[in-house]
Amino acid sequence: MSGSSSGIYPDCPPQGLSVDRSMPQPLRPPYQLNINPETLSERPALAAQIGIIAALWSRVEMWLGILLGDLLGAEARYGLAMHYAIVSTTARMDTIAAAATERIGRSALIEFESLLRTIRSRARERNAIVHSNWGISLKHPKAIVAVQTDNQVRFWHLPEMRRERSIEDPMRNEEWETLIWRELKPMAYHMADFEAIKNRLTEVDPDRGTAGAAF
């Protein structure tokens, strides 16, 4: 974000600026990061939210498989078998959308397509959680830290990493933290972030949320 209070972190919101706490935010330096899943045992209440979100998404997937069977006029077990035979979430959504286009009326289809867009958004949130590398920051005790796998792999291979290990020309702490901010891009997940994500997932669970009519 331009106009940051810190010139070395141009995308970081200025200190004191209100941010949307319903979404995880980039972790602001200082760091003292340890991206190691075993460190999550030091933040057990936060770590448990990863498993809860994965379980909530499994319920959504179950209902999507049942829905596919309904759209095809088949028993639920056949819809589930077909649904889980499709590997990617995107392809699963596309299959359900194609079946719905042929099966339901136009007015209902508009509402159904809106629901599918919402579910796709929830899938992206879930994927960001279950496919990230996790750890903690000693400077941020009320959060756990997610790093996207591709960011971490690229980070390991940056030319600057050779200097980080150099004895003759070691990186200053400010340079190191700038590199982490720009390239590793750690994200902070607080309890409020997890609660908001769980609420959004619950809304697309027909047993618990507002999506029952569409299902």
C-alpha positions as protocol buffer text, in pm:
chain_id: "A"
residue {
  index: 1
  type: MET
  ca { x: 0 y: 0 z: 0 }
}
residue {
  index: 2
  type: SER
  ca { x: 149 y: 332 z: -99 }
}
residue {
  index: 3
  type: GLY
  ca { x: 182 y: 587 z: 175 }
}
residue {
  index: 4
  type: SER
  ca { x: 299 y: 335 z: 432 }
}
residue {
  index: 5
  type: SER
  ca { x: 454 y: 473 z: 743 }
}
residue {
  index: 6
  type: SER
  ca { x: 760 y: 260 z: 668 }
}
residue {
  index: 7
  type: GLY
  ca { x: 942 y: 311 z: 341 }
}
residue {
  index: 8
  type: ILE
  ca { x: 1105 y: -32 z: 344 }
}
residue {
  index: 9
  type: TYR
  ca { x: 767 y: -206 z: 368 }
}
residue {
  index: 10
  type: PRO
  ca { x: 570 y: -32 z: 90 }
}
residue {
  index: 11
  type: ASP
  ca { x: 279 y: -277 z: 100 }
}
residue {
  index: 12
  type: CYS
  ca { x: 240 y: -272 z: 476 }
}
residue {
  index: 13
  type: PRO
  ca { x: -52 y: -76 z: 623 }
}
residue {
  index: 14
  type: PRO
  ca { x: 62 y: 220 z: 833 }
}
residue {
  index: 15
  type: GLN
  ca { x: 71 y: 174 z: 1207 }
}
residue {
  index: 16
  type: GLY
  ca { x: -270 y: 244 z: 1354 }
}
residue {
  index: 17
  type: LEU
  ca { x: -457 y: 206 z: 1023 }
}
residue {
  index: 18
  type: SER
  ca { x: -767 y: -9 z: 1068 }
}
residue {
  index: 19
  type: VAL
  ca { x: -773 y: -324 z: 857 }
}
residue {
  index: 20
  type: ASP
  ca { x: -1038 y: -585 z: 783 }
}
residue {
  index: 21
  type: ARG
  ca { x: -992 y: -826 z: 1071 }
}
residue {
  index: 22
  type: SER
  ca { x: -1219 y: -1080 z: 904 }
}
residue {
  index: 23
  type: MET
  ca { x: -929 y: -1167 z: 674 }
}
residue {
  index: 24
  type: PRO
  ca { x: -572 y: -1266 z: 760 }
}
residue {
  index: 25
  type: GLN
  ca { x: -320 y: -988 z: 710 }
}
residue {
  index: 26
  type: PRO
  ca { x: 45 y: -979 z: 603 }
}
residue {
  index: 27
  type: LEU
  ca { x: 266 y: -1023 z: 909 }
}
residue {
  index: 28
  type: ARG
  ca { x: 442 y: -703 z: 995 }
}
residue {
  index: 29
  type: PRO
  ca { x: 807 y: -705 z: 1111 }
}
residue {
  index: 30
  type: PRO
  ca { x: 980 y: -772 z: 1344 }
}
residue {
  index: 31
  type: TYR
  ca { x: 955 y: -1143 z: 1286 }
}
residue {
  index: 32
  type: GLN
  ca { x: 1173 y: -1403 z: 1461 }
}
residue {
  index: 33
  type: LEU
  ca { x: 1001 y: -1661 z: 1244 }
}
residue {
  index: 34
  type: ASN
  ca { x: 1013 y: -2035 z: 1283 }
}
residue {
  index: 35
  type: ILE
  ca { x: 825 y: -2194 z: 992 }
}
residue {
  index: 36
  type: ASN
  ca { x: 805 y: -2545 z: 1128 }
}
residue {
  index: 37
  type: PRO
  ca { x: 473 y: -2725 z: 1187 }
}
residue {
  index: 38
  type: GLU
  ca { x: 594 y: -2867 z: 1518 }
}
residue {
  index: 39
  type: THR
  ca { x: 606 y: -2515 z: 1661 }
}
residue {
  index: 40
  type: LEU
  ca { x: 225 y: -2503 z: 1636 }
}
residue {
  index: 41
  type: SER
  ca { x: 212 y: -2704 z: 1958 }
}
residue {
  index: 42
  type: GLU
  ca { x: 309 y: -2378 z: 2130 }
}
residue {
  index: 43
  type: ARG
  ca { x: -17 y: -2221 z: 2006 }
}
residue {
  index: 44
  type: PRO
  ca { x: -259 y: -2516 z: 2040 }
}
residue {
  index: 45
  type: ALA
  ca { x: -587 y: -2321 z: 2030 }
}
residue {
  index: 46
  type: LEU
  ca { x: -488 y: -2148 z: 1706 }
}
residue {
  index: 47
  type: ALA
  ca { x: -338 y: -2462 z: 1556 }
}
residue {
  index: 48
  type: ALA
  ca { x: -661 y: -2654 z: 1617 }
}
residue {
  index: 49
  type: GLN
  ca { x: -845 y: -2414 z: 1386 }
}
residue {
  index: 50
  type: ILE
  ca { x: -658 y: -2553 z: 1084 }
}
residue {
  index: 51
  type: GLY
  ca { x: -807 y: -2897 z: 1147 }
}
residue {
  index: 52
  type: ILE
  ca { x: -1154 y: -2758 z: 1218 }
}
residue {
  index: 53
  type: ILE
  ca { x: -1156 y: -2567 z: 889 }
}
residue {
  index: 54
  type: ALA
  ca { x: -1039 y: -2876 z: 700 }
}
residue {
  index: 55
  type: ALA
  ca { x: -1323 y: -3074 z: 861 }
}
residue {
  index: 56
  type: LEU
  ca { x: -1582 y: -2807 z: 779 }
}
residue {
  index: 57
  type: TRP
  ca { x: -1472 y: -2811 z: 416 }
}
residue {
  index: 58
  type: SER
  ca { x: -1506 y: -3192 z: 410 }
}
residue {
  index: 59
  type: ARG
  ca { x: -1874 y: -3146 z: 501 }
}
residue {
  index: 60
  type: VAL
  ca { x: -1919 y: -2901 z: 214 }
}
residue {
  index: 61
  type: GLU
  ca { x: -1756 y: -3152 z: -23 }
}
residue {
  index: 62
  type: MET
  ca { x: -1991 y: -3424 z: 102 }
}
residue {
  index: 63
  type: TRP
  ca { x: -2298 y: -3214 z: 25 }
}
residue {
  index: 64
  type: LEU
  ca { x: -2162 y: -3121 z: -316 }
}
residue {
  index: 65
  type: GLY
  ca { x: -2126 y: -3491 z: -400 }
}
residue {
  index: 66
  type: ILE
  ca { x: -2481 y: -3559 z: -284 }
}
residue {
  index: 67
  type: LEU
  ca { x: -2599 y: -3262 z: -490 }
}
residue {
  index: 68
  type: LEU
  ca { x: -2426 y: -3397 z: -799 }
}
residue {
  index: 69
  type: GLY
  ca { x: -2613 y: -3724 z: -755 }
}
residue {
  index: 70
  type: ASP
  ca { x: -2944 y: -3536 z: -724 }
}
residue {
  index: 71
  type: LEU
  ca { x: -2875 y: -3336 z: -1039 }
}
residue {
  index: 72
  type: LEU
  ca { x: -2799 y: -3656 z: -1230 }
}
residue {
  index: 73
  type: GLY
  ca { x: -3100 y: -3839 z: -1087 }
}
residue {
  index: 74
  type: ALA
  ca { x: -2873 y: -4089 z: -913 }
}
residue {
  index: 75
  type: GLU
  ca { x: -2839 y: -4218 z: -559 }
}
residue {
  index: 76
  type: ALA
  ca { x: -2623 y: -4014 z: -325 }
}
residue {
  index: 77
  type: ARG
  ca { x: -2350 y: -4279 z: -317 }
}
residue {
  index: 78
  type: TYR
  ca { x: -2309 y: -4259 z: -695 }
}
residue {
  index: 79
  type: GLY
  ca { x: -2292 y: -3880 z: -687 }
}
residue {
  index: 80
  type: LEU
  ca { x: -2029 y: -3895 z: -413 }
}
residue {
  index: 81
  type: ALA
  ca { x: -1826 y: -4153 z: -606 }
}
residue {
  index: 82
  type: MET
  ca { x: -1826 y: -3936 z: -917 }
}
residue {
  index: 83
  type: HIS
  ca { x: -1750 y: -3622 z: -718 }
}
residue {
  index: 84
  type: TYR
  ca { x: -1447 y: -3768 z: -543 }
}
residue {
  index: 85
  type: ALA
  ca { x: -1319 y: -3925 z: -865 }
}
residue {
  index: 86
  type: ILE
  ca { x: -1263 y: -3571 z: -994 }
}
residue {
  index: 87
  type: VAL
  ca { x: -932 y: -3449 z: -852 }
}
residue {
  index: 88
  type: SER
  ca { x: -943 y: -3070 z: -853 }
}
residue {
  index: 89
  type: THR
  ca { x: -1196 y: -2850 z: -675 }
}
residue {
  index: 90
  type: THR
  ca { x: -1233 y: -2635 z: -986 }
}
residue {
  index: 91
  type: ALA
  ca { x: -1322 y: -2935 z: -1201 }
}
residue {
  index: 92
  type: ARG
  ca { x: -1570 y: -3055 z: -938 }
}
residue {
  index: 93
  type: MET
  ca { x: -1743 y: -2716 z: -936 }
}
residue {
  index: 94
  type: ASP
  ca { x: -1747 y: -2705 z: -1316 }
}
residue {
  index: 95
  type: THR
  ca { x: -1906 y: -3051 z: -1332 }
}
residue {
  index: 96
  type: ILE
  ca { x: -2181 y: -2954 z: -1089 }
}
residue {
  index: 97
  type: ALA
  ca { x: -2241 y: -2628 z: -1278 }
}
residue {
  index: 98
  type: ALA
  ca { x: -2272 y: -2815 z: -1608 }
}
residue {
  index: 99
  type: ALA
  ca { x: -2520 y: -3063 z: -1461 }
}
residue {
  index: 100
  type: ALA
  ca { x: -2725 y: -2783 z: -1307 }
}
residue {
  index: 101
  type: THR
  ca { x: -2741 y: -2596 z: -1638 }
}
residue {
  index: 102
  type: GLU
  ca { x: -2912 y: -2896 z: -1795 }
}
residue {
  index: 103
  type: ARG
  ca { x: -3137 y: -2983 z: -1502 }
}
residue {
  index: 104
  type: ILE
  ca { x: -3281 y: -2674 z: -1329 }
}
residue {
  index: 105
  type: GLY
  ca { x: -3481 y: -2374 z: -1448 }
}
residue {
  index: 106
  type: ARG
  ca { x: -3328 y: -2040 z: -1534 }
}
residue {
  index: 107
  type: SER
  ca { x: -3446 y: -1848 z: -1226 }
}
residue {
  index: 108
  type: ALA
  ca { x: -3320 y: -2118 z: -992 }
}
residue {
  index: 109
  type: LEU
  ca { x: -3000 y: -2145 z: -1195 }
}
residue {
  index: 110
  type: ILE
  ca { x: -2913 y: -1779 z: -1132 }
}
residue {
  index: 111
  type: GLU
  ca { x: -2938 y: -1835 z: -755 }
}
residue {
  index: 112
  type: PHE
  ca { x: -2749 y: -2162 z: -782 }
}
residue {
  index: 113
  type: GLU
  ca { x: -2464 y: -2005 z: -979 }
}
residue {
  index: 114
  type: SER
  ca { x: -2434 y: -1737 z: -711 }
}
residue {
  index: 115
  type: LEU
  ca { x: -2403 y: -2011 z: -449 }
}
residue {
  index: 116
  type: LEU
  ca { x: -2134 y: -2187 z: -651 }
}
residue {
  index: 117
  type: ARG
  ca { x: -1934 y: -1863 z: -678 }
}
residue {
  index: 118
  type: THR
  ca { x: -1950 y: -1833 z: -300 }
}
residue {
  index: 119
  type: ILE
  ca { x: -1839 y: -2193 z: -257 }
}
residue {
  index: 120
  type: ARG
  ca { x: -1547 y: -2135 z: -493 }
}
residue {
  index: 121
  type: SER
  ca { x: -1440 y: -1842 z: -275 }
}
residue {
  index: 122
  type: ARG
  ca { x: -1463 y: -2059 z: 36 }
}
residue {
  index: 123
  type: ALA
  ca { x: -1254 y: -2324 z: -141 }
}
residue {
  index: 124
  type: ARG
  ca { x: -978 y: -2069 z: -204 }
}
residue {
  index: 125
  type: GLU
  ca { x: -978 y: -1974 z: 165 }
}
residue {
  index: 126
  type: ARG
  ca { x: -960 y: -2339 z: 268 }
}
residue {
  index: 127
  type: ASN
  ca { x: -681 y: -2410 z: 17 }
}
residue {
  index: 128
  type: ALA
  ca { x: -474 y: -2120 z: 148 }
}
residue {
  index: 129
  type: ILE
  ca { x: -491 y: -2280 z: 492 }
}
residue {
  index: 130
  type: VAL
  ca { x: -439 y: -2649 z: 421 }
}
residue {
  index: 131
  type: HIS
  ca { x: -170 y: -2600 z: 154 }
}
residue {
  index: 132
  type: SER
  ca { x: 46 y: -2347 z: 341 }
}
residue {
  index: 133
  type: ASN
  ca { x: 356 y: -2407 z: 550 }
}
residue {
  index: 134
  type: TRP
  ca { x: 290 y: -2309 z: 910 }
}
residue {
  index: 135
  type: GLY
  ca { x: 490 y: -2183 z: 1202 }
}
residue {
  index: 136
  type: ILE
  ca { x: 508 y: -1906 z: 1459 }
}
residue {
  index: 137
  type: SER
  ca { x: 669 y: -1569 z: 1517 }
}
residue {
  index: 138
  type: LEU
  ca { x: 808 y: -1504 z: 1861 }
}
residue {
  index: 139
  type: LYS
  ca { x: 723 y: -1137 z: 1810 }
}
residue {
  index: 140
  type: HIS
  ca { x: 355 y: -1211 z: 1742 }
}
residue {
  index: 141
  type: PRO
  ca { x: 232 y: -1439 z: 2022 }
}
residue {
  index: 142
  type: LYS
  ca { x: -140 y: -1407 z: 1936 }
}
residue {
  index: 143
  type: ALA
  ca { x: -107 y: -1542 z: 1582 }
}
residue {
  index: 144
  type: ILE
  ca { x: 25 y: -1835 z: 1387 }
}
residue {
  index: 145
  type: VAL
  ca { x: 201 y: -1776 z: 1058 }
}
residue {
  index: 146
  type: ALA
  ca { x: 128 y: -1916 z: 711 }
}
residue {
  index: 147
  type: VAL
  ca { x: 370 y: -1909 z: 420 }
}
residue {
  index: 148
  type: GLN
  ca { x: 261 y: -2021 z: 75 }
}
residue {
  index: 149
  type: THR
  ca { x: 465 y: -2318 z: -41 }
}
residue {
  index: 150
  type: ASP
  ca { x: 573 y: -2159 z: -370 }
}
residue {
  index: 151
  type: ASN
  ca { x: 689 y: -1846 z: -185 }
}
residue {
  index: 152
  type: GLN
  ca { x: 897 y: -2058 z: 52 }
}
residue {
  index: 153
  type: VAL
  ca { x: 1060 y: -2258 z: -227 }
}
residue {
  index: 154
  type: ARG
  ca { x: 1148 y: -1941 z: -419 }
}
residue {
  index: 155
  type: PHE
  ca { x: 1281 y: -1785 z: -99 }
}
residue {
  index: 156
  type: TRP
  ca { x: 1526 y: -2071 z: -47 }
}
residue {
  index: 157
  type: HIS
  ca { x: 1674 y: -2007 z: -392 }
}
residue {
  index: 158
  type: LEU
  ca { x: 1708 y: -1630 z: -381 }
}
residue {
  index: 159
  type: PRO
  ca { x: 2060 y: -1498 z: -452 }
}
residue {
  index: 160
  type: GLU
  ca { x: 2036 y: -1303 z: -126 }
}
residue {
  index: 161
  type: MET
  ca { x: 2026 y: -1630 z: 67 }
}
residue {
  index: 162
  type: ARG
  ca { x: 2394 y: -1686 z: -16 }
}
residue {
  index: 163
  type: ARG
  ca { x: 2472 y: -1355 z: 149 }
}
residue {
  index: 164
  type: GLU
  ca { x: 2257 y: -1444 z: 449 }
}
residue {
  index: 165
  type: ARG
  ca { x: 2494 y: -1734 z: 511 }
}
residue {
  index: 166
  type: SER
  ca { x: 2804 y: -1528 z: 441 }
}
residue {
  index: 167
  type: ILE
  ca { x: 3056 y: -1459 z: 715 }
}
residue {
  index: 168
  type: GLU
  ca { x: 3236 y: -1182 z: 525 }
}
residue {
  index: 169
  type: ASP
  ca { x: 2926 y: -982 z: 425 }
}
residue {
  index: 170
  type: PRO
  ca { x: 2633 y: -1084 z: 646 }
}
residue {
  index: 171
  type: MET
  ca { x: 2294 y: -923 z: 600 }
}
residue {
  index: 172
  type: ARG
  ca { x: 2189 y: -661 z: 848 }
}
residue {
  index: 173
  type: ASN
  ca { x: 1871 y: -742 z: 1041 }
}
residue {
  index: 174
  type: GLU
  ca { x: 1674 y: -470 z: 862 }
}
residue {
  index: 175
  type: GLU
  ca { x: 1780 y: -611 z: 523 }
}
residue {
  index: 176
  type: TRP
  ca { x: 1684 y: -963 z: 633 }
}
residue {
  index: 177
  type: GLU
  ca { x: 1339 y: -861 z: 749 }
}
residue {
  index: 178
  type: THR
  ca { x: 1280 y: -659 z: 432 }
}
residue {
  index: 179
  type: LEU
  ca { x: 1367 y: -969 z: 231 }
}
residue {
  index: 180
  type: ILE
  ca { x: 1121 y: -1178 z: 433 }
}
residue {
  index: 181
  type: TRP
  ca { x: 847 y: -917 z: 385 }
}
residue {
  index: 182
  type: ARG
  ca { x: 894 y: -887 z: 10 }
}
residue {
  index: 183
  type: GLU
  ca { x: 970 y: -1247 z: -85 }
}
residue {
  index: 184
  type: LEU
  ca { x: 847 y: -1489 z: 182 }
}
residue {
  index: 185
  type: LYS
  ca { x: 527 y: -1288 z: 243 }
}
residue {
  index: 186
  type: PRO
  ca { x: 420 y: -1442 z: 575 }
}
residue {
  index: 187
  type: MET
  ca { x: 53 y: -1409 z: 671 }
}
residue {
  index: 188
  type: ALA
  ca { x: -73 y: -1376 z: 1028 }
}
residue {
  index: 189
  type: TYR
  ca { x: -380 y: -1576 z: 1129 }
}
residue {
  index: 190
  type: HIS
  ca { x: -539 y: -1462 z: 1454 }
}
residue {
  index: 191
  type: MET
  ca { x: -833 y: -1631 z: 1623 }
}
residue {
  index: 192
  type: ALA
  ca { x: -1069 y: -1370 z: 1475 }
}
residue {
  index: 193
  type: ASP
  ca { x: -952 y: -1465 z: 1125 }
}
residue {
  index: 194
  type: PHE
  ca { x: -1020 y: -1833 z: 1183 }
}
residue {
  index: 195
  type: GLU
  ca { x: -1361 y: -1761 z: 1337 }
}
residue {
  index: 196
  type: ALA
  ca { x: -1459 y: -1551 z: 1035 }
}
residue {
  index: 197
  type: ILE
  ca { x: -1349 y: -1824 z: 793 }
}
residue {
  index: 198
  type: LYS
  ca { x: -1538 y: -2089 z: 991 }
}
residue {
  index: 199
  type: ASN
  ca { x: -1850 y: -1874 z: 985 }
}
residue {
  index: 200
  type: ARG
  ca { x: -1826 y: -1831 z: 608 }
}
residue {
  index: 201
  type: LEU
  ca { x: -1783 y: -2208 z: 563 }
}
residue {
  index: 202
  type: THR
  ca { x: -2080 y: -2277 z: 789 }
}
residue {
  index: 203
  type: GLU
  ca { x: -2296 y: -2051 z: 571 }
}
residue {
  index: 204
  type: VAL
  ca { x: -2254 y: -2289 z: 275 }
}
residue {
  index: 205
  type: ASP
  ca { x: -2328 y: -2601 z: 482 }
}
residue {
  index: 206
  type: PRO
  ca { x: -2697 y: -2680 z: 419 }
}
residue {
  index: 207
  type: ASP
  ca { x: -2733 y: -2838 z: 763 }
}
residue {
  index: 208
  type: ARG
  ca { x: -2602 y: -2533 z: 947 }
}
residue {
  index: 209
  type: GLY
  ca { x: -2606 y: -2224 z: 726 }
}
residue {
  index: 210
  type: THR
  ca { x: -2814 y: -2032 z: 475 }
}
residue {
  index: 211
  type: ALA
  ca { x: -2748 y: -2251 z: 171 }
}
residue {
  index: 212
  type: GLY
  ca { x: -3005 y: -2519 z: 249 }
}
residue {
  index: 213
  type: ALA
  ca { x: -3267 y: -2395 z: 5 }
}
residue {
  index: 214
  type: ALA
  ca { x: -3023 y: -2397 z: -286 }
}
residue {
  index: 215
  type: PHE
  ca { x: -2913 y: -2750 z: -202 }
}
